[in-house]
Amino acid sequence: MTARTDLFARTLADSIRDASGAGFEPLETSPVAGGCIHTALKLSGRTADSAPTYFVKVNAAEHAPMFAAEADGLRALAGARAVRTPGVISQGDDGEQAFLILEWLDLVALDAASGTTLGHALAAQHRMAQERFGWSRDNFIGATPQAGGWSDDWLSFWRERRLQPQLRLAAKNRYPSKMIDRGERLVADCEAFFTTYMPAKSLLHGDLWSGNASALADGTPAIFDPAVYVGDREADLAMTELFGGFPTDFQSAYRNAWPLDDGYRARRGLYNTYHLLNHANLFSGDYVEQSARAIEKVIAEIR
């Protein structure tokens, strides 16, 4: 280890000791592939009677709010006791670098069996009664701030704290004015999808694409990297279909556990427009055109 790396490893070790109340000696940190926002590390060490390993996310200290929001979301999902998540060990910063320390999970890709289990488990999570739509704090969708707060009106929440902020970002990024105008038309007219549909209040993962879901070696599914809030369960289901990657057994298992309501196909496009706009605002490129096409497609469903 370099002097700085060694010092930071000891900062992590101190945080683990404070959280666990037991001694921990760091032995090795090694990079882990897969992170696109934060640096990911595997931290190995030893205690008096074991050799634990942790998953650590690291970024500049200014990103500490992202880790605090992620820890909050993981704890909420764990509290639902429906789908496995990595346990939160600790979170903080040393003035220069922020960190989030999580339980290390040895993960494998979802297969038919674990996908089926995940479908049933996610339906169970979504069925748990919630009082209001929204969330107690702001968090993040990727690197983009995502507004929280509570609401009794799902459509107002979706319009004002999901679609409209992404459209404002798109305008700030000087994306095509036609796309922005059509997006505002969608915001104004999307009430048409809810004339006979009243969504239940469900605890959502919030960013449930295939890269945020895996399984343990014994087939237990696990989800991570959440953007948690209480919303329409269809928003989670729609995201699982946006980029693919989930076993077909997952979709059928969810539907068997809790069938989807009429009109889901059209609302799926509405909900995924949010994520496409977010990708456009984060990465630009082809996502801008994909967002424009998605907006037009959803508007066409209204006519």
WOZI-V429877 format. One record per pair of residues at least 12 apart in sequence whose ideal C-beta (glycine too) atoms are under 7 Angstrom apart, sorted by the first residue. I is the first residue (numbers start at 1). J is the second residue. If there is no record, write none. Layout:
I;J
I;J
This chain:
5;29
8;94
8;97
9;26
9;29
10;26
11;94
12;26
12;43
12;56
12;99
12;101
13;25
13;26
13;45
15;90
15;92
15;101
16;54
16;89
16;90
16;101
18;90
19;89
19;90
22;47
23;47
23;48
24;45
24;47
25;45
25;46
26;43
26;45
27;44
27;45
27;46
28;44
29;41
29;42
29;43
30;42
35;57
37;142
37;143
38;57
38;58
38;59
39;58
39;59
40;55
40;57
41;56
41;58
42;55
42;104
43;56
53;104
54;89
54;101
54;102
54;103
54;104
55;86
55;102
55;104
56;99
56;101
57;99
57;100
58;97
58;99
59;98
60;97
60;98
61;93
61;95
61;96
61;97
61;98
63;98
64;93
64;98
66;140
67;91
67;98
67;99
67;100
68;91
69;137
69;139
69;140
70;100
70;226
71;88
71;91
71;100
72;137
73;139
73;226
73;227
73;228
74;86
74;88
74;226
75;88
76;203
76;228
77;205
77;223
77;226
77;228
80;125
80;128
80;203
82;121
82;124
82;125
83;118
83;121
83;122
83;125
83;221
83;223
84;220
84;221
84;222
85;222
85;223
85;224
86;102
86;103
86;105
86;224
87;102
87;103
88;102
89;101
89;102
89;103
105;216
105;222
106;216
106;217
107;214
107;215
107;216
107;222
108;214
108;215
108;217
109;214
110;213
110;214
110;215
110;221
110;246
110;247
110;250
111;247
112;247
112;249
113;219
114;215
114;219
114;221
115;246
115;247
115;249
115;250
116;249
116;250
116;253
117;219
117;221
118;213
118;221
118;250
119;250
119;251
119;253
119;254
119;257
120;253
120;257
121;221
122;236
122;254
123;254
123;257
123;258
125;203
126;202
126;233
126;258
127;258
128;203
130;201
130;202
130;203
130;230
132;150
132;151
132;152
132;201
132;230
133;151
133;154
133;157
133;201
133;230
133;231
134;148
134;149
134;150
134;151
134;157
134;229
134;230
135;148
135;228
135;229
135;230
136;148
139;227
139;228
140;227
141;206
141;207
141;227
141;278
142;278
142;282
143;282
144;278
144;281
144;282
146;227
147;161
147;165
148;229
149;161
154;199
154;231
154;232
155;191
155;194
159;187
162;274
163;187
163;274
164;187
166;274
166;277
166;278
166;281
167;180
167;183
167;184
167;277
169;281
170;277
170;280
170;281
173;281
175;280
175;288
176;292
179;291
179;292
179;295
182;295
182;296
182;299
183;295
185;299
186;295
186;298
186;299
189;302
190;270
192;302
193;263
193;266
193;267
193;270
197;261
197;263
199;232
199;233
199;234
200;233
201;230
202;230
202;231
202;232
202;233
203;230
204;228
204;229
204;230
204;231
204;235
204;236
205;223
205;226
205;228
205;236
206;226
206;227
206;228
206;229
207;225
207;226
207;227
207;239
208;223
208;236
208;239
208;240
209;239
209;242
209;243
210;243
210;244
210;245
210;246
212;224
212;225
234;260
234;264
234;267
234;268
234;271
235;271
237;254
237;260
238;268
238;271
238;272
239;272
239;275
241;268
242;272
242;275
266;301
269;294
269;297
269;298
269;301
270;298
272;294
273;291
273;294
273;295
273;298
276;290
276;291
276;294
277;291
